[in-house]
Amino acid sequence: MMTSLFMSFDPMTSTMQMNWIMILTPLIITPKPFWIKKSRMTMMFKMIEKKMISEMKNITNKKEMLIMSTSFFFTILMMNMMGLFPYIFTPTSHLCISMSMAMPIWMTMMLYGWINFTNKMFMHLLPTGTPTPIMPMMIIIETTGNIIRPISLSVRLTANMIAGHLLMTLLGDINQIKTIMMIMPMQITLTMFESAISMIQAYVFCTLMTLYSSEIP
């Protein structure tokens, strides 16, 4: 039971040996109207892009970070949404994918900050007004919290994708006709919730990534 339940998260099944190709699926199936300058799809993407940039500007004014966070948002959103279709592998349900997005960005920001702004980075390890007796403990806590940031980013994204897809898989395994008629509205509602979660998780990932970058001078 457990093997069949988690088979949708296996990138190397007996029937689909190239599941990792699903990462490129959004580029392959991009409809023709997307490339037209003033099509409805292009206008929709531009509207979402402007909204994302305006939201990120409340956190940071770095243009490079605004562009990168918006690009990551669309990339994660596409991979999350593609996983809602039957028999399509969800890349973000694997830590190796989510970690490969979170770890390089965090490592780059840390190296840049510690090399160029060492004193200011040390200041972030000790909150203002901390009593002298607990300063060593606060430094350890802040350092640990800083180190686990990429892990928490990737685990949050992966866990949310796995949890929702497992519920959909369990409901989809019901074969009795009477039960199917009862489960169908629940399945539709769950699919709508999963679509919302896919968007929310992409937004949360990019927002936290931008928040972490705002701490770098």
C-alpha positions, 0 to 999 in steps of 0.5 A: 500500500505504501509503495503504491501510495508514494509511487507518484513521487518516485522519479524513476518508475517502471513505466516512466523512466524520465519523470525529471523531464516534467521540470521542462514541461511548462516550456514545452506546452506553452501555448502560442498566444503566450508569445504574442505581445498583447494576448490575454495570457501575456497580459495576465502574466504581466499583471501577476508580475507587477503585483509580485514586484509591488509586494516585494518592493515593500520588503526590499528595493534591490532590483536584482532581488525583485527580478530573481524573486519574481522569476522563482515565483513563476518557476515554482508555481508552474512546477506546483500546478503541473503536479495537479494533473494526473500521472504528472510528476511533481518536481517540488515534492522532492527535497533535491529540487527545493533544496537546490533552489533554496541553498544556493541563494542562501549561501550566496547571500551569506558569503556576500554579507560576511565577506563585505559586511562582516561587522554588520552581519555580527550585529544581526546575531545579537538583538538590540537590548539583550541582557548580558548574561544571556548574550552567548545563548542568543548568539547560538540561537540566532546562528542556528536559526540562520543556518536552518533557513534554507532547510525550512524553506525547502522542507516547507515547500516539499511537505505541503506538496506531498501532503495535498497530493497524498490526500488526492491519491487516497480519494482517487483510489476509491472504486465503489460507485456509490462512494465515488458520487459522494467523494466527487464534490470533495475531490473537486474542492480539494483540487481547488484548495491544492491549486490555492496552496500551490500559489501560496507556497510559491509566494511564501518561498519568494517572500521569505527569500526576499526577507532574508536578502533584506538583512544583507546590507 
